[in-house]
């Protein structure tokens, strides 16, 4: 009986060591019922990870003057690294360049809006974004730096 328990404990411990962030469920918290975000892709090339999102306004009114601040956001990978400030840049829709913050933009009702986040310096060993705290400013939705949009357990695809 002791041998059986020992073997079962060893199997259980080995299983826990091999559990990765990739096995954890993806979670997105937007802090407003009319604000929906979907992840289109999260792909790495070298040490740069690009996270493409689709923002949706599910409300009845268009939302004006929304801004995303990449430089004030925080990203943690599954290897225990943190990325802040100059490591995080954003761009909205088809605008040509990544920057530390987006210009203010609108999200019309029923029209998906693209947002792309560039994260620099992510090592090849990182398999997922364990947590992303994205600073989205929108007075109409009550979003400010105190209520960031949160993402957890985003797998990174590598070439």
N, C-alpha and C positions, 0 to 999 in steps of 0.2 A: 504494500500500500504506500509506504514511504517513497519507494522508487517511482511509482506511478505519479504521485504528487510532485516529486522533483522534476520528472520529465514534463509534466503539464506546465509547471511554473517556468521551466526553461523555454518551452514553446511559446508561452504567453509573452515572456520577456523579449524573446527574439522577434516576435511579431510586432511588439511596440517599438523596438529599435528601428525596424524597417518601415514603419508607417511614416509617410511623408506628407508634406503640406499639400501635395497633389491629390491625396486621398480625401482631404477635408473639403466640405462643400463650399462652393462659391457663395459669398454673401455681399449684398449691396444695400446700404442704408442711405436714403436720400433726404430724410427728415421732412418730407412733404408728400402728401398723397398724390398730388398732381404732377410730380416730378419723377419721371421714370428714366433709368439709365440701363442700357444693355451693352455688354462687352462684345465688340465685333471681332477683335483679335488682340493678342499680346505676343509679340514676336521680337526676338533678339537677333541682332547682327553685330558680331563682335561684343563690345561692352555697352552697346546702346540697346535699350528695350523701348519699343514703340507700343503703346497701349491705345488702341482705337476704340472709341466709345460712340454710341448713338444716344443722344439726349432727346427725350420726348416730353412735350407738355400735354398732359391728359386733361387739363382744365378746359373751361369754356372761353376764357379770355387769353389773348396773346400775352406773353410775358416779355416785357421790355427791360432793358438795362440790366442784363445779367453779365457777370464777369467771373472768370476763373483765374485764380492766382497760383500759378505753378511754383513760384519762388517761396511762397509761404506754406506750401503743402509738404507732406512727409511721406516717404515710401520706406518700407522695411521689406527685405527679402528673407527667404527661408534660411539663409546662411547667417542671419543676425546682423546684416549690414543696414545702415540707415542712409538715406539720400534726402538732402534738403537743398534749399537755395539754388545755387547755380546748376545743380545736377538735374533739376526738373524744369522743363519748358513745355509750353502748351501752344496749340493753335486751334482755331475754330474753322469749320467748314473748309472751303477751298483756299483760304488765305495762304500766301506763299511761305511765310517764315514762322518758325517756332520762336517764342519769346517767353519771358518770365511771367507775363500775364497776358490775357487776351484783352483786346479792346472790348468795350461793352457791346453786346449783341442781343438780338431778340430771338425768342423761341415761339414761333406761331403755333397755335393749337393745331394738332394733327400733322405737323410737318417735322419729320426727324431732322435733327441737327447733329452734324459730326463734330466730335472733339477728339483731338489727338494729343497724347502726352508722351514726351520724350524723356527718358530717364538715362542719364549718362553714368558710366563707371560701374556697371553691374557685372560682376565676375561670371565667367562661364559656368562655375559650379552652382550658381543660383538657378533653381528649378521653378520658383514661383515668387510672386509678390505676396508676402504674408499679410501685409496690411498697407493700404493707401489711405491717407487722410487728405482729401482734396478740398481746398478752400474755394467754395462757390459763394459769390455775393449776389443776393437777389432780395431786395426789400419786400417785394410783393409776396414772396414765399417765406419770408422771415429767416432767410439763410444769411449767416455772417460768419466771421471767423470762429465764433463760439459754437456753431453747429455745422461742422464740416461734413461733407459727404464721405462715407466710409465704404471701403471695399476690403474684402478679406479672401485670401486663398485663390489668387488668379494664376493659373499655370502659365509658364513662359514657354513658347515654342522656339526652338533653335534650329538653324539650318544645318 
